[in-house]
Amino acid sequence: MSQIAIIEAFAELEDPRRRAGQRHALPLCLA
């Protein structure tokens, strides 16, 4: 659940650079 909380925090930032990093973080966390 910690990973989900981190993703939510990044989404709250609403920064284009953060969103780009989030897309990379999602597959990395899933893997």
Phi, psi and omega in degrees: 000336180298319181299318180297319180298320180296315180299318180296320180297318179297320181296324181294330180297327179056037178258137181302320179292321180294319180297320179298319179291326180297318180299324179286324182290323182302304181296326180294317180292319181295324181281000000 
